[in-house]
Each structure stands twice: as structure tokens, then as C-alpha cells.
């Protein structure tokens, strides 16, 4: 009886350790590398805390965000695929971002690429934009958006 209890505790300990290692690997590698998928990747946006900013800094940041948003929308609206995606539908811009990482072609400046996240009638889309050449590179449907995918 005592030996069986020890084996069960040892098995539970091993499973707990493996779970922690797997979780750390997912965090270290990034969920998109650990959980593969092409058009079903998750998008999550974390907003920096604004408590340490003065009202002037927040206003400047908001103005920069609005300018970048208008720029991204202007580029996206020129693309026929985006026009077909949003034509006659209700859509909301959820986020914009500069892309840094493996989606940027080698040897290029990462700040030359951006992303626009849209919700079009309940579905989420990530539109990747080449800012320098003012063209849409890709449109990918995503599974969900935001922390815990509740948005």
C-alpha cells in the first residue's frame, strides 16, 4: 500500500515537472512556434500602462497612434482583397502593430512592416502591410483576438 502511494506521488511529481517544462518552452519559443498553424494563429495585444505618463505624453502617443492607423487603413483600402473583405460589411479596427520577428524577410528593416487587425462580422483578420512600398502582403483569418480571446 505504501509502495503504491509512493509510485503515485512520483508519477504526479514527474507529470507536474513535465508540465512546467512544457509551459516554459511555450513561453520561451513563443506560442506561434510551439503550436503551429498558418491561418489559425492567435493574436494578442498587450497595452502598456499609462499611469506614469503625463497628459501631454498620452496626447502625443494617441496622435501618433491615430496617424499610423490612418496610414495603415489608407494602404489596406487600396488593396482589392481588403476591399472585397470589408465591402458592405460592418468591421472594426482592433489593433495596429509594427511587425518584428520571423514574418519579416531577412535583410530588411523590421519597422517597414506593420499589421492591422480587423473584426469583420465576428471573424478576425490580420492584414500584413509593407509600409515602404505601401502594399498589402497578406490577409490571414485568425481564431481569436485579445487576452483570453474574449474580445
C-alpha positions in Angstrom: 0.0 0.0 0.0 2.8 2.4 0.9 4.8 1.5 -2.2 1.7 2.2 -4.4 1.3 5.6 -2.8 4.9 6.4 -3.4 4.6 5.4 -7.1 1.6 7.6 -7.5 3.3 10.6 -5.9 6.4 10.0 -8.0 4.2 9.9 -11.2 2.3 13.0 -10.1 5.7 14.8 -9.5 7.0 13.8 -12.9 3.9 15.0 -14.6 4.0 18.3 -12.8 7.6 18.8 -13.7 6.9 18.0 -17.4 4.0 20.4 -17.4 6.2 23.2 -16.1 8.9 22.4 -18.6 6.4 22.4 -21.5 4.9 25.7 -20.3 8.3 27.3 -20.1 9.2 26.0 -23.6 6.0 27.5 -25.0 6.8 30.9 -23.4 10.4 30.8 -24.5 9.7 29.8 -28.0 6.5 31.8 -28.4 3.2 30.1 -28.7 3.1 30.5 -32.5 6.3 28.4 -32.8 5.2 25.8 -30.3 1.7 25.5 -31.6 2.0 25.5 -35.3 -0.6 26.8 -37.7 -0.8 29.0 -40.7 -4.2 30.8 -40.8 -5.3 29.9 -37.3 -2.6 31.7 -35.2 -3.8 33.7 -32.2 -3.3 37.4 -31.9 -2.9 39.1 -28.5 -2.2 42.7 -27.9 -0.9 44.0 -24.6 -1.2 47.7 -23.9 1.5 49.4 -21.8 0.4 51.0 -18.6 -0.2 54.7 -19.0 -0.2 55.7 -15.3 3.4 57.0 -15.5 2.7 59.3 -18.5 1.8 62.9 -18.4 -1.3 64.1 -20.2 0.9 65.6 -22.9 2.7 62.3 -23.4 -0.6 60.5 -23.7 -1.9 63.0 -26.2 1.2 62.7 -28.3 1.1 58.9 -28.2 -2.6 59.0 -29.1 -1.9 61.3 -32.1 0.9 59.0 -33.3 -1.4 56.0 -33.0 -4.2 57.8 -35.0 -1.7 58.9 -37.7 -0.3 55.3 -38.0 -3.9 53.9 -38.0 -4.9 56.2 -40.9 -1.8 55.4 -42.8 -2.4 51.6 -42.4 -6.1 52.0 -43.4 -5.2 54.0 -46.4 -2.7 51.3 -47.6 -5.1 48.5 -46.8 -8.1 50.2 -48.6 -6.1 50.3 -51.8 -5.9 46.5 -51.9 -8.6 44.7 -53.9 -8.6 41.7 -51.4 -9.2 44.0 -48.5 -11.9 45.9 -50.4 -13.7 42.5 -51.1 -13.3 41.5 -47.4 -14.9 44.6 -46.0 -17.3 45.6 -48.8 -20.8 46.1 -47.4 -19.9 44.6 -44.0 -19.5 46.1 -40.5 -15.9 46.0 -39.4 -13.9 47.3 -36.5 -10.1 48.0 -36.3 -8.9 46.2 -33.2 -5.2 46.9 -33.3 -2.2 48.0 -35.3 1.4 46.9 -34.7 4.8 47.1 -36.2 5.9 43.6 -37.0 9.2 42.3 -35.7 10.1 38.7 -36.0 10.2 35.7 -38.4 7.5 37.1 -40.7 9.8 39.9 -41.8 12.0 38.9 -44.8 15.8 38.6 -43.9 17.9 41.7 -44.5 15.0 44.2 -44.3 14.2 46.8 -41.7 11.5 45.3 -39.4 9.9 48.7 -38.9 8.9 48.7 -42.6 6.2 46.1 -41.9 3.0 46.5 -40.0 -0.1 44.7 -39.1 -3.7 45.8 -39.0 -6.2 43.6 -37.0 -9.8 43.8 -38.1 -13.0 42.2 -36.8 -15.3 41.7 -39.8 -18.7 40.4 -38.8 -17.4 38.3 -36.0 -14.3 37.0 -37.7 -10.8 38.2 -37.1 -8.2 39.1 -39.8 -4.6 40.1 -39.6 -3.6 42.2 -42.6 0.2 42.4 -43.0 1.4 45.6 -44.7 4.7 46.6 -46.4 4.8 50.2 -45.2 7.7 51.3 -47.5 6.0 50.0 -50.7 2.5 50.8 -49.5 1.1 47.4 -50.3 -0.7 44.6 -48.5 1.4 41.5 -48.2 -1.1 39.0 -46.7 -4.6 38.7 -45.2 -4.9 35.9 -42.7 -8.1 34.8 -40.8 -7.4 34.3 -37.1 -9.1 32.2 -34.5 -9.5 34.9 -31.8 -8.1 38.2 -30.6 -7.1 39.7 -27.3 -6.3 38.4 -23.8 -8.0 35.1 -23.3 -9.7 35.7 -26.7 -12.8 37.3 -25.1 -12.7 40.4 -27.3 
